[in-house]
């Protein structure tokens, strides 16, 4: 009998139309990456009860998007793109992280998703990399999404190094914020040339990992991007087997 695909819960973006209508959207690259790696995507709306769906899922993918409300991590005054702040998305994703961590469920955070992981665990962010003095590397070059933007150095002795190998790896990049202070129990997995944290991971046995780049856009050409998603889905399969939920 063919093994059932693990269910991967995926957070969605929230936009507001000119007529005031709200829409929850997701770029197809996320679902394609999960499916290619052997998972079954389950899209979650931005709703207070979304975390209840995790009771039937095996992994959580936090996607990219706009800024996390700075009041969520103790910075009440300006410095962010307030037009992109979506309080209802913040609330949904923070509750998803809490529920997933309580279950010990594998989590992969991408770009904003990495920042949400940090905020949920008590970390802090750079409001804006340029304002924080980071100019040597362009972290938001506004290129084609599949184009490499800069190198990151995967740190030896990390879970990420086990997957991708330690050393320099080219990545794409579309962010103006980044994690500035790691939460307790987390460590850097990769750094950019200017010292900006490009990946973070939980030091415990649970598979909780965030990357600041967008591997879903590199799947067709980049082995390390495929490896990351395959490893995530494999962890979700293991979680499902351990829970006896399939």
N, C-alpha and C positions, 0 to 999 in steps of 0.2 A: 504494500500500500504506500502510495506517495505521501511523504510528510507534508502536513499542512503548512502554509506560509505563515510566519508570525505576523501579527497585526501591529502596524506601526502608526501610532497616533501622531498627527502632524498639525501644528498650530498654523493659523491663517492670519493674514494681514487684515486690517480694517481700514476702509476708506469711506469718505462721505461725499456723495454726489452734490451737485449744485442745488438740487431740489430738496436736499436734506436727508435723502435716503442713504442708509448705511449698507455697505456691502462687505462681506468677508471673502477675500480672494487669496489664491495661491498660484504661484508660477508652476507650470507643469513640470519643470525640471526636477522639482523636489519629489513628486510622485514617481516620475520616471526613474530617478536614481534609486529610490527605495524598491521599486518593482524590479529593476535590473539586478539589484543585489539579492533578490529573492524574498522580499517582504511584500505585504499587502497594505497599501496606504489607507489610512482612516482619517479623513479631514475633520478637524474639530472647529466649531464656530466659536466666536468670542462671546461666551455666555457664562454666567456664574456657576452653572451646573456642568460645565464641560468636563471637569475632572472626574466625574462619575463614570465617564466612558472608559477611563483607564482601567476599570475593574475587569474589562474584557480584552485589554490590549497587552502587548508584550514589550513595547519600546516607545519612547517619546522623542520626536524630532522637533526642536524649536527652530523656527525659520528666521530669515532676515527681515529687516523692515526699518521703521523710523526709530527715533530716540525713546529710551525709557524715561518716563517722567522723573526728573532729578529729585523731586520730593520723596521718591521711593527709597533713595539712598542718602538722604540727609543734605542735599544741596538745594535750598529753596529759591535761590535767586538766579534767574537768567542763564545765559551761556549755552543754551541748547536751541535746536530748531523746534520751537514750540508748535509750529504748524504740523509737525509729524507726530507729536505725542498723542497716543490713543489710550486714555485711562482704562477703557474697558478691555483692551488687549493686554495691558500690563496686569490687570487683575486676573484675567483668565490664565495667562502664562505663569504667573507666580503661583497660582493655586495648582496648576498642572505640575510644576516642579515640586511643590510640597508633597503632592499625592504620589508622584513617581518615586521620589526619594524615600518616602515612607514604605513603599512597596519594594524598594531595592531594584527598581526597574531600570534597564539601560537607558541613558539619555545622551543624545547628541545635540549640541547647540551650535548653530551656524550664524556667524556675524552678530546680529542683534541677539540671537539665541545664546551665544556665549556670554554676552553682557547680562542677559536675564538670569542665567545661571549664577553669575557672580553676585548680582544684586539680591537674588533669592537667598543666598548663603551668607550675606552680610558684607560683601565686598563693595568697592567703590569704582567709579568710572572717571576717565578724563572727559570733561564736558565737550572739549574740542581739541584735537591734537595740535592744530596750528596755534591756538591760544596757549596751549601748554608748552610750546616751544619745540615741537617736533616738526622739523621742516626737511630733514635730509632724505626721507622716503615719502613719496607721494602715495598715500593710502587710499585716495579716491580719484584716480586718474580719468575716470569716465570713459573708459575704453569699451570695446566689445566685451561682453561678459565672459567669454571664453579665453580672453587674452591674458597672458601673464603680466603682472604689474611689478613685482619685486620678489626678492628671495626671503625666505624665513629659515632660521637655523633650528632644526629639531634637536632638542637637548638629549644627550645620552642618558640612559637609565630610566627613561620615561616609558609609559604605555604607548605613547605616540611613536617613539623610536622603535619599539618592537614591531609596530605596524608598517612604518614608512622608512625606517632606517634613520640613524642619526646623521646630521649634516645638513647641507643647504638644499632647499626644495623651492622651486618656483611656484608662486601662487597668484591668483587674481585678487582684486581688492576693491571694496566699495564702501568704505566707512570713514567717518570723521571723528567717531568716539572709539574708546577702547577701555579695557579694564586697567585701572591704575593701582588698585590694591586688592590682592588676592584674599579671599575669605580663608578663615582658619581651616586647615585640613586639605587645602588645594595647593597645587604647584604649577609652575609654568611648564608647558610642553614644547613650546617653540617661541622664539623671539625674532623680531625683525632687526635689520641692521642698525636701526636707530634705537633699539631697546624696547620698542613697543611690544607688549605681550600679544602673541599671535595664536596661542593655544594654551588652554588650562585643563587640568585633569585632577580628579579626586584621588587622594593618596590611599584611600581604603580599597577594599576588594570590589566594591560596586563599580560598574562601567559607566562613569559620568565624565563626559569629555566635551569641551567646547573649542571650536576653531574660528578664527576671525575672518578667514577667507570663505569662498563659496565653492566647495568641491562639487556640488550638484551641477555646476556649469562646466566642469572640467571632465566629467565622466567619460566622454567619448575619446579623449586624447591623453588622459593622464592616469597612469597606473596607480599612483598614490591616492588619487581621489576615489577610484574604484575600490581600492583596498580598504579605505576608511569606511565606506558604506557597507561593503561586504562584512567587515568585522562587526559593525554595529548591528546589522541584521542577524549575524550569527549569534551575537550575545543575546538578542531578543529571542531567538530560537531556544537557546539554553535556558533563558528565564522561563519561557513557556513550558518547557519540559519539566523544569523543577517545580513549577506551580501546578503541573498536571491540568493545565487549562485548555488543552486541545483534545 
